[in-house]
Amino acid sequence: MNVPSTILTLLMGIGLTLISLWVGQNYHFLLPVSATDVSPEVDRLFGAMLTIATGLFLLVQGCLIYAILRFRRKPGDDTDGPPIRGNIPLEILWTAIPAVICLGISVFSFDVYNSMGGLDPMASGAGMGMAHHHSRHTAIAATLDGAPAMTGTEVALGLGAAPGSQGQAPDLQVNVQGLQYAWIFNYPDLNVMAGELHVPVGQDVQLNISAMDVLHAFWIPQFRIKQDAIPGRPTQLRFRATQPGRYPIVCAELCGSFHGAMRTEVLVQTPEEYEAWVASVMPEAETTETGQGSAVTLAQNPQNLTDSEYLQVYSDRLGIETRSIAQLAPAAL
């Protein structure tokens, strides 16, 4: 049975569309759990882009397979092919379609970025001056030299408040400092520093991010947020966690030899669990303030350490013996 080419083309187009839509609606196994209020918007954008990408992939590969089978050289045919110099309508079509697709994705991305707080006009230096605030009662081995002085007038980069929350103060502010190779979290209202981030579920949290040495990138995949930590330039992230749990915090910018070990966790806790954590760390902070008890070393200034002392912390975490390091690079120790 001979099927008219127009009907066959229509049927293939419908099949391609249905397959693309199915893939775009069943992509969730490719992503980690969604744990913030903005995650569904980012996932919708990802689904739309995956739908378009699937359709384009099937179309291009289908055309290639058809051309290979339909126009393959027949045995004994040594003649030249027809001298086709171009097809202006076809070139206009395959230029216009990507242009329309890119424009649509741009508008969609802009809307998602705005809903995440990327266009918050109030995301300015107000409050960012605390990004480098250190409580003098916080247990820390050495001053983190090189911290840029904030004047309070810099415009912050990153995600601010969502359109419905612009102009409102966040429920919780945490100052985040990235340094080789750790994240340090300072709660200025509690005079507490921690090596992992604790936030209550359902509350508006603002992270004031800074870098003490080189460029880092603060990334929480489950939150669908990522922001560079730039030396001398304040950045911020504002979010509302919706799913209690423990989620990894990853440095997504190559920042040195031990970049892969620059990981910690964010603990999204119920209000009761968060208050219990605050109560558990406050006595430690007060003990440090009075000079009693043992101080906990959270960071050290690498300028004051030898190479072996600097690497000792990381070799202990990775289970590497100092003797093994000496055998690998005896001149470095």
Residue, then its C-alpha position, 0 to 999 in steps of 0.5 A: m500500500n502506497v501512503p501519500s508522502t504528506i500523510l506519512t510526514l504528518l504521521m511521523g511529525i505527530g509521533l515525534t511530538l508525542i515521544s518528545l512530550w512523553v520524555g519531557q514529562n517523565y524526566h524526573f528520574l534524571l534529577p535529585v529530589s526537589a527541596t525548595d519552593v523554586s525547584p519546581e519552576v527550574d524543573r519545568l524549564f528543564g522539562a521544556m528544554l528536554t522536550i525540545a532537545t528530544g524532538l530535535f535529536l529525533l528529527v536530525q537523526g531521522c533525517l540522517i538515517y533516511a538520507i543514508l538509506r535513500f541516497r546511498r550509492k548503488p553498486g556500479d554507479d560512479t556518476d556524480g551527484p546532482p549539482i545542488r547549490g542551495n535551497i533558500p526556503l529550506e535555509i530560512l526555515w532551519t534558521a527561523i525555527p532555532a531562532v524562535i526556539c531560543l527566543g521562547i527559552s529565553v523568555f521562559s528562563f527570564d520568567v523563572y529567574n525572576s520568580m527565583g529572585g534574580l531581579d530583586p532590586m533590593a538585593s543590594g549591599a544592605g546586610m552584605g556588610m555582615a558577610h565578613h563579620h566575625s564574632r570575637h567570641t567565636a572559636i577560631a584558630a586564626t583571623l582569616d586575612g584578606a577579607p575585603a571590607m564591605t561599605g554596605t553600598e555594593v550591589a549583590l550578585g545572586l538570588g534575592a527575594a521572590p517578587g512576593s517577598q521583595g522589600q521584606a527581611p529574611d527570617l534567617q541570615v547566614n554568612v558563608q565564607g569559602l576558603q581552600y578547602a572548606w565552607i564556614f557558616n557564621y550565624p551573626d545573630l547567634n554568635v555561632m560558627a559551624g562547618e555545616l549549614h542548618v536551616p529551618v524548613g519553610q523559613d526564608v533564608q538568605l546566605n551572604i556569600s564571600a570568598m577568602d582566597v580564590l573563586h569558589a562556587f556554592w552549589i546545592p543540587q537539591f535546591r537548584i541553586k548555585q552561586d559563585a563566591i568571588p574574592g572581594r565581591p559579595t554574592q547572595l542566595r535566598f531560598r525557602a527549603t520545603q523538604p527536611g533532610r540532609y543535602p550535599i553542598v558542593c564547590a562547583e568551581l575548580c579551586g585548587s588541588f583539594h577541590g574535590a574534598m570541599r564538601t559539606e552538608v545543609l541540614v533542613q530541619t523542622p522548627e523544633e529540630y532547629e531550635a534544639w540545634v541552636a540550644s545545643v551550640m549556644p552553650e559551646a559559644e558561651t563557654t568559648e566567650t568566658g574562656q572556659g572549655s576547649a576551643v574548636t579549631l574551624a579554620q587556620n591561616p595557611q600562610n602560617l603553616t608549613d606544607s606538611e601542616y597545611l596538608q595534614v587536615y586533608s590527609d587525615r580526612l582522606g585516610i592518607e598517611t603522612r609517610s605515604i605522602a612523603q614517599l610520593a613527594p619527599a621534597a614537598l614535606 
